[in-house]
């Protein structure tokens, strides 16, 4: 009996994209978007890849120090076993936050590797190869200093191209935010318009006051109202707002999503393969949401979520896409883009694993820190 290929090496490279205009959400200031690219090699020559935002956290260091030792030498076709071995090896670091993010992205790369060895798409590995068209949301209004008129122009242009869902981020001040939301709604009176507060509010009273200003717009949701960590506060915000509440971005691990669900804090649970425990833990997250009767909606990473979620039975969730060149999620911009027909995206190409997630030409134009030579032989 031939033994399965084994994992021989895990490498990380940081890729930094400078924003032309800094993004300011209160004390959270972004001057760049930094990604980490993960590569896992097997002894048969196969390679698996995945990437995510670092949020300026030390993902390469965590991967090298506390995660890789539990993958090196293990089976390259059993990502779940390696995931749990690493997860339970360091409860203080891996259970949540940047540790869970680090483990999540390694898990995604491990699934990509396993699928490439077997020559199957990730959807087939998860037991469902049915291709479905999914709702698609355009992330508009970036940078958040764009005027209401420009936002309206974006919506009209995208509507003409088939888009029917639009999400607008909070601006440097609330008056400008309201103007931009009204402009988006007026440009798409029959469309879905959502609002991303990017965790700027600090109290349920602030949320309630803002909701009173925009509730006539019939927005799809207010997303990420307050910083994560206080499910009771999120529940208070939901109780004081007429607009539905979506929450869960940047979270994963300890008491996610249980706290949000048990507190009845959300109308929509935000999910993310890159922070919630990768592919391995996503079925558990989805099962908890289903048991509470709560819909889910993924945060960005369309090349991951559009392939995994339908395979796990979620066939109506909206997939988010940034406008190429706007700085929303630039590492997505340079790989396969969606075909949109009347609000729905056609399935992305089927290929082994997650398909092609790397554009070397784009990467070469960014600030790259690659001490382990991840990119050298690609």
Secondary structure, DSSP 4 states (H G I P E B T S, - for coil): -PPPPBEEEEEEEEEEEEEEEEEEETTEEEEEEEEEEEEEEETTS-EEEEEEE-TT--HHHHIIIIIGGGTTTSBTT-HHHHHHHHHTT-HHHHTBHHHHHHHHHHHHHHHHHHHHHHT-BHHHHTT------EEEEEEES-STT--HHHHHHHHHHHHHTT--EEEEE--SSHHHHHHHHHHHHHHTTTSEEEEE-TT-B-SHHHHHHHHHHHGGG--S-EE--B-TT-HHHHHHHHHT-SS-EEE-TT--BTTTTHHHHHTT--SEEEE-TTTTTHHHHHHHHHHHHHHTT-EEEE-S-HHHHHHHTGGGT--SPPEEEEPTTSSSSHHHHTS----EETTEEPPPPP-SBT-----HHHHHTSEEE-TT-TTTT-
